[in-house]
Amino acid sequence: MEALDILKKKISLLLEKIQNLNEEVRVLKEENTLLKDEAAELSFSVADGKEELTSEKEKAKVFVEGLIQSIDSLVEMENSDG
């Protein structure tokens, strides 16, 4: 009978361990889902940021080109007056 009691106790401990592992798996699956959602949101944010950066870069380029043209015009006026 002693061997059966030991076996019962070991099976009970094993079942408890399995339950703990199942709970851990459940929690990890939830965390995984949350992380996937967060990664998707970050991906969209990066895409939006990249698009905004491209737009700002284009605006800056146009502005700088305008400044260069203005400077060239001033230099030409200065040279023609002088």
N, CA, C and O atoms as a GROMACS GRO file, in nm:
protein
  328
    1MET      N    1   0.082  -0.120   0.000
    1MET     CA    2   0.000   0.000   0.000
    1MET      C    3   0.086   0.126   0.000
    1MET      O    4   0.048   0.228  -0.057
    2GLU      N    5   0.201   0.119   0.063
    2GLU     CA    6   0.288   0.235   0.071
    2GLU      C    7   0.329   0.282  -0.068
    2GLU      O    8   0.336   0.402  -0.094
    3ALA      N    9   0.358   0.189  -0.159
    3ALA     CA   10   0.396   0.223  -0.296
    3ALA      C   11   0.281   0.295  -0.366
    3ALA      O   12   0.304   0.389  -0.443
    4LEU      N   13   0.157   0.252  -0.342
    4LEU     CA   14   0.041   0.316  -0.403
    4LEU      C   15   0.023   0.458  -0.351
    4LEU      O   16  -0.011   0.548  -0.427
    5ASP      N   17   0.047   0.479  -0.221
    5ASP     CA   18   0.036   0.612  -0.163
    5ASP      C   19   0.142   0.706  -0.224
    5ASP      O   20   0.113   0.822  -0.255
    6ILE      N   21   0.262   0.654  -0.240
    6ILE     CA   22   0.368   0.734  -0.301
    6ILE      C   23   0.331   0.769  -0.446
    6ILE      O   24   0.349   0.882  -0.490
    7LEU      N   25   0.279   0.669  -0.518
    7LEU     CA   26   0.237   0.690  -0.657
    7LEU      C   27   0.125   0.795  -0.665
    7LEU      O   28   0.127   0.882  -0.752
    8LYS      N   29   0.028   0.786  -0.573
    8LYS     CA   30  -0.082   0.884  -0.569
    8LYS      C   31  -0.028   1.025  -0.548
    8LYS      O   32  -0.068   1.120  -0.615
    9LYS      N   33   0.064   1.035  -0.452
    9LYS     CA   34   0.122   1.166  -0.420
    9LYS      C   35   0.198   1.221  -0.541
    9LYS      O   36   0.187   1.339  -0.572
   10LYS      N   37   0.275   1.136  -0.608
   10LYS     CA   38   0.352   1.181  -0.724
   10LYS      C   39   0.260   1.219  -0.839
   10LYS      O   40   0.285   1.317  -0.910
   11ILE      N   41   0.153   1.143  -0.858
   11ILE     CA   42   0.056   1.176  -0.963
   11ILE      C   43  -0.012   1.308  -0.930
   11ILE      O   44  -0.035   1.391  -1.018
   12SER      N   45  -0.045   1.326  -0.804
   12SER     CA   46  -0.107   1.451  -0.761
   12SER      C   47  -0.015   1.570  -0.786
   12SER      O   48  -0.058   1.673  -0.836
   13LEU      N   49   0.114   1.555  -0.752
   13LEU     CA   50   0.212   1.661  -0.777
   13LEU      C   51   0.228   1.687  -0.927
   13LEU      O   52   0.242   1.801  -0.970
   14LEU      N   53   0.226   1.580  -1.005
   14LEU     CA   54   0.238   1.593  -1.150
   14LEU      C   55   0.117   1.667  -1.208
   14LEU      O   56   0.132   1.754  -1.294
   15LEU      N   57  -0.002   1.633  -1.161
   15LEU     CA   58  -0.123   1.702  -1.207
   15LEU      C   59  -0.120   1.850  -1.170
   15LEU      O   60  -0.161   1.935  -1.248
   16GLU      N   61  -0.072   1.879  -1.051
   16GLU     CA   62  -0.059   2.018  -1.008
   16GLU      C   63   0.040   2.093  -1.098
   16GLU      O   64   0.015   2.208  -1.136
   17LYS      N   65   0.150   2.029  -1.130
   17LYS     CA   66   0.250   2.088  -1.217
   17LYS      C   67   0.190   2.113  -1.356
   17LYS      O   68   0.215   2.218  -1.416
   18ILE      N   69   0.114   2.019  -1.406
   18ILE     CA   70   0.049   2.034  -1.537
   18ILE      C   71  -0.049   2.151  -1.534
   18ILE      O   72  -0.055   2.229  -1.629
   19GLN      N   73  -0.126   2.163  -1.426
   19GLN     CA   74  -0.219   2.275  -1.414
   19GLN      C   75  -0.144   2.408  -1.413
   19GLN      O   76  -0.186   2.504  -1.477
   20ASN      N   77  -0.034   2.413  -1.340
   20ASN     CA   78   0.047   2.535  -1.336
   20ASN      C   79   0.102   2.570  -1.474
   20ASN      O   80   0.103   2.686  -1.514
   21LEU      N   81   0.149   2.468  -1.544
   21LEU     CA   82   0.202   2.491  -1.678
   21LEU      C   83   0.093   2.537  -1.774
   21LEU      O   84   0.116   2.625  -1.858
   22ASN      N   85  -0.025   2.478  -1.762
   22ASN     CA   86  -0.138   2.519  -1.847
   22ASN      C   87  -0.175   2.665  -1.820
   22ASN      O   88  -0.204   2.739  -1.913
   23GLU      N   89  -0.173   2.704  -1.696
   23GLU     CA   90  -0.202   2.843  -1.660
   23GLU      C   91  -0.094   2.936  -1.717
   23GLU      O   92  -0.124   3.043  -1.769
   24GLU      N   93   0.029   2.893  -1.707
   24GLU     CA   94   0.139   2.973  -1.761
   24GLU      C   95   0.125   2.987  -1.912
   24GLU      O   96   0.148   3.095  -1.966
   25VAL      N   97   0.088   2.880  -1.980
   25VAL     CA   98   0.066   2.884  -2.125
   25VAL      C   99  -0.046   2.982  -2.158
   25VAL      O  100  -0.035   3.059  -2.253
   26ARG      N  101  -0.154   2.979  -2.080
   26ARG     CA  102  -0.267   3.069  -2.103
   26ARG      C  103  -0.223   3.215  -2.090
   26ARG      O  104  -0.256   3.299  -2.174
   27VAL      N  105  -0.148   3.244  -1.984
   27VAL     CA  106  -0.100   3.381  -1.961
   27VAL      C  107  -0.007   3.423  -2.075
   27VAL      O  108  -0.016   3.535  -2.124
   28LEU      N  109   0.082   3.334  -2.117
   28LEU     CA  110   0.176   3.367  -2.224
   28LEU      C  111   0.103   3.389  -2.357
   28LEU      O  112   0.144   3.475  -2.436
   29LYS      N  113  -0.002   3.314  -2.381
   29LYS     CA  114  -0.081   3.335  -2.503
   29LYS      C  115  -0.148   3.472  -2.501
   29LYS      O  116  -0.152   3.541  -2.602
   30GLU      N  117  -0.200   3.510  -2.384
   30GLU     CA  118  -0.261   3.644  -2.372
   30GLU      C  119  -0.157   3.753  -2.396
   30GLU      O  120  -0.182   3.849  -2.468
   31GLU      N  121  -0.040   3.737  -2.335
   31GLU     CA  122   0.067   3.834  -2.353
   31GLU      C  123   0.110   3.839  -2.499
   31GLU      O  124   0.136   3.947  -2.553
   32ASN      N  125   0.117   3.724  -2.563
   32ASN     CA  126   0.155   3.717  -2.704
   32ASN      C  127   0.055   3.794  -2.790
   32ASN      O  128   0.094   3.867  -2.881
   33THR      N  129  -0.073   3.776  -2.762
   33THR     CA  130  -0.176   3.847  -2.837
   33THR      C  131  -0.162   3.998  -2.817
   33THR      O  132  -0.169   4.074  -2.914
   34LEU      N  133  -0.141   4.040  -2.694
   34LEU     CA  134  -0.123   4.183  -2.667
   34LEU      C  135   0.000   4.238  -2.738
   34LEU      O  136  -0.004   4.347  -2.794
   35LEU      N  137   0.110   4.162  -2.735
   35LEU     CA  138   0.233   4.206  -2.801
   35LEU      C  139   0.216   4.212  -2.953
   35LEU      O  140   0.270   4.302  -3.017
   36LYS      N  141   0.141   4.118  -3.009
   36LYS     CA  142   0.115   4.122  -3.154
   36LYS      C  143   0.035   4.247  -3.189
   36LYS      O  144   0.064   4.315  -3.288
   37ASP      N  145  -0.065   4.278  -3.108
   37ASP     CA  146  -0.145   4.399  -3.131
   37ASP      C  147  -0.058   4.524  -3.120
   37ASP      O  148  -0.068   4.615  -3.202
   38GLU      N  149   0.027   4.527  -3.018
   38GLU     CA  150   0.116   4.641  -2.998
   38GLU      C  151   0.214   4.654  -3.114
   38GLU      O  152   0.242   4.765  -3.160
   39ALA      N  153   0.265   4.542  -3.162
   39ALA     CA  154   0.358   4.544  -3.276
   39ALA      C  155   0.288   4.597  -3.401
   39ALA      O  156   0.348   4.672  -3.478
   40ALA      N  157   0.163   4.558  -3.422
   40ALA     CA  158   0.087   4.607  -3.536
   40ALA      C  159   0.066   4.758  -3.526
   40ALA      O  160   0.081   4.830  -3.624
   41GLU      N  161   0.032   4.805  -3.406
   41GLU     CA  162   0.013   4.949  -3.385
   41GLU      C  163   0.144   5.024  -3.410
   41GLU      O  164   0.144   5.130  -3.474
   42LEU      N  165   0.253   4.970  -3.361
   42LEU     CA  166   0.383   5.034  -3.383
   42LEU      C  167   0.420   5.037  -3.531
   42LEU      O  168   0.478   5.134  -3.580
   43SER      N  169   0.386   4.932  -3.601
   43SER     CA  170   0.413   4.926  -3.743
   43SER      C  171   0.337   5.036  -3.816
   43SER      O  172   0.392   5.104  -3.903
   44PHE      N  173   0.209   5.053  -3.781
   44PHE     CA  174   0.131   5.161  -3.841
   44PHE      C  175   0.188   5.297  -3.804
   44PHE      O  176   0.194   5.387  -3.887
   45SER      N  177   0.231   5.312  -3.679
   45SER     CA  178   0.289   5.439  -3.635
   45SER      C  179   0.417   5.470  -3.712
   45SER      O  180   0.440   5.585  -3.752
   46VAL      N  181   0.498   5.370  -3.732
   46VAL     CA  182   0.622   5.389  -3.807
   46VAL      C  183   0.590   5.428  -3.951
   46VAL      O  184   0.653   5.518  -4.007
   47ALA      N  185   0.492   5.362  -4.010
   47ALA     CA  186   0.454   5.394  -4.148
   47ALA      C  187   0.403   5.538  -4.156
   47ALA      O  188   0.439   5.612  -4.248
   48ASP      N  189   0.320   5.577  -4.060
   48ASP     CA  190   0.269   5.714  -4.058
   48ASP      C  191   0.383   5.813  -4.038
   48ASP      O  192   0.388   5.917  -4.104
   49GLY      N  193   0.474   5.782  -3.947
   49GLY     CA  194   0.588   5.868  -3.922
   49GLY      C  195   0.676   5.883  -4.044
   49GLY      O  196   0.725   5.992  -4.075
   50LYS      N  197   0.696   5.773  -4.114
   50LYS     CA  198   0.778   5.776  -4.234
   50LYS      C  199   0.712   5.862  -4.341
   50LYS      O  200   0.778   5.940  -4.409
   51GLU      N  201   0.581   5.848  -4.354
   51GLU     CA  202   0.507   5.928  -4.451
   51GLU      C  203   0.515   6.076  -4.415
   51GLU      O  204   0.535   6.161  -4.502
   52GLU      N  205   0.498   6.106  -4.287
   52GLU     CA  206   0.505   6.245  -4.241
   52GLU      C  207   0.646   6.301  -4.263
   52GLU      O  208   0.661   6.416  -4.305
   53LEU      N  209   0.747   6.221  -4.235
   53LEU     CA  210   0.886   6.265  -4.254
   53LEU      C  211   0.913   6.293  -4.401
   53LEU      O  212   0.979   6.392  -4.434
   54THR      N  213   0.864   6.209  -4.488
   54THR     CA  214   0.882   6.230  -4.631
   54THR      C  215   0.816   6.361  -4.674
   54THR      O  216   0.873   6.437  -4.753
   55SER      N  217   0.697   6.386  -4.622
   55SER     CA  218   0.625   6.510  -4.652
   55SER      C  219   0.702   6.632  -4.602
   55SER      O  220   0.717   6.731  -4.674
   56GLU      N  221   0.751   6.624  -4.479
   56GLU     CA  222   0.828   6.735  -4.422
   56GLU      C  223   0.959   6.757  -4.498
   56GLU      O  224   1.002   6.870  -4.517
   57LYS      N  225   1.020   6.649  -4.541
   57LYS     CA  226   1.144   6.658  -4.617
   57LYS      C  227   1.118   6.729  -4.750
   57LYS      O  228   1.198   6.813  -4.793
   58GLU      N  229   1.008   6.695  -4.813
   58GLU     CA  230   0.972   6.760  -4.940
   58GLU      C  231   0.944   6.909  -4.920
   58GLU      O  232   0.985   6.992  -5.001
   59LYS      N  233   0.874   6.942  -4.812
   59LYS     CA  234   0.847   7.083  -4.781
   59LYS      C  235   0.978   7.159  -4.757
   59LYS      O  236   0.995   7.271  -4.806
   60ALA      N  237   1.069   7.098  -4.683
   60ALA     CA  238   1.198   7.162  -4.655
   60ALA      C  239   1.276   7.182  -4.785
   60ALA      O  240   1.340   7.286  -4.803
   61LYS      N  241   1.271   7.083  -4.874
   61LYS     CA  242   1.341   7.093  -5.001
   61LYS      C  243   1.287   7.210  -5.083
   61LYS      O  244   1.363   7.288  -5.139
   62VAL      N  245   1.154   7.221  -5.090
   62VAL     CA  246   1.092   7.331  -5.164
   62VAL      C  247   1.130   7.465  -5.101
   62VAL      O  248   1.161   7.560  -5.172
   63PHE      N  249   1.130   7.472  -4.969
   63PHE     CA  250   1.165   7.594  -4.899
   63PHE      C  251   1.309   7.635  -4.928
   63PHE      O  252   1.337   7.751  -4.958
   64VAL      N  253   1.400   7.539  -4.920
   64VAL     CA  254   1.542   7.566  -4.946
   64VAL      C  255   1.562   7.610  -5.091
   64VAL      O  256   1.640   7.702  -5.118
   65GLU      N  257   1.494   7.543  -5.184
   65GLU     CA  258   1.505   7.583  -5.324
   65GLU      C  259   1.456   7.726  -5.344
   65GLU      O  260   1.515   7.803  -5.420
   66GLY      N  261   1.349   7.762  -5.273
   66GLY     CA  262   1.299   7.900  -5.279
   66GLY      C  263   1.399   7.998  -5.224
   66GLY      O  264   1.420   8.106  -5.280
   67LEU      N  265   1.462   7.962  -5.112
   67LEU     CA  266   1.566   8.048  -5.054
   67LEU      C  267   1.682   8.067  -5.151
   67LEU      O  268   1.733   8.178  -5.167
   68ILE      N  269   1.724   7.959  -5.214
   68ILE     CA  270   1.835   7.966  -5.309
   68ILE      C  271   1.799   8.059  -5.425
   68ILE      O  272   1.880   8.141  -5.467
   69GLN      N  273   1.677   8.045  -5.476
   69GLN     CA  274   1.634   8.132  -5.585
   69GLN      C  275   1.630   8.278  -5.540
   69GLN      O  276   1.670   8.367  -5.616
   70SER      N  277   1.583   8.302  -5.418
   70SER     CA  278   1.580   8.439  -5.366
   70SER      C  279   1.720   8.497  -5.353
   70SER      O  280   1.745   8.612  -5.389
   71ILE      N  281   1.812   8.416  -5.302
   71ILE     CA  282   1.950   8.461  -5.286
   71ILE      C  283   2.011   8.488  -5.423
   71ILE      O  284   2.079   8.588  -5.443
   72ASP      N  285   1.986   8.397  -5.519
   72ASP     CA  286   2.038   8.418  -5.654
   72ASP      C  287   1.983   8.546  -5.714
   72ASP      O  288   2.056   8.621  -5.778
   73SER      N  289   1.855   8.572  -5.693
   73SER     CA  290   1.793   8.695  -5.745
   73SER      C  291   1.857   8.818  -5.682
   73SER      O  292   1.885   8.916  -5.751
   74LEU      N  293   1.878   8.813  -5.551
   74LEU     CA  294   1.943   8.927  -5.484
   74LEU      C  295   2.085   8.949  -5.534
   74LEU      O  296   2.126   9.063  -5.554
   75VAL      N  297   2.158   8.842  -5.554
   75VAL     CA  298   2.296   8.853  -5.604
   75VAL      C  299   2.295   8.911  -5.745
   75VAL      O  300   2.376   8.997  -5.777
   76GLU      N  301   2.203   8.864  -5.829
   76GLU     CA  302   2.194   8.916  -5.966
   76GLU      C  303   2.159   9.064  -5.965
   76GLU      O  304   2.216   9.142  -6.042
   77MET      N  305   2.065   9.103  -5.878
   77MET     CA  306   2.027   9.244  -5.867
   77MET      C  307   2.145   9.328  -5.820
   77MET      O  308   2.168   9.438  -5.870
   78GLU      N  309   2.218   9.275  -5.725
   78GLU     CA  310   2.336   9.345  -5.671
   78GLU      C  311   2.441   9.362  -5.779
   78GLU      O  312   2.502   9.468  -5.792
   79ASN      N  313   2.461   9.255  -5.858
   79ASN     CA  314   2.561   9.260  -5.965
   79ASN      C  315   2.518   9.355  -6.077
   79ASN      O  316   2.602   9.423  -6.137
   80SER      N  317   2.391   9.359  -6.106
   80SER     CA  318   2.346   9.446  -6.215
   80SER      C  319   2.344   9.592  -6.173
   80SER      O  320   2.358   9.680  -6.258
   81ASP      N  321   2.326   9.620  -6.044
   81ASP     CA  322   2.327   9.757  -5.992
   81ASP      C  323   2.468   9.808  -5.977
   81ASP      O  324   2.494   9.928  -5.987
   82GLY      N  325   2.557   9.720  -5.954
   82GLY     CA  326   2.685   9.759  -5.912
   82GLY      C  327   2.794   9.776  -6.000
   82GLY      O  328   2.904   9.810  -5.956
   0.00000   0.00000   0.00000
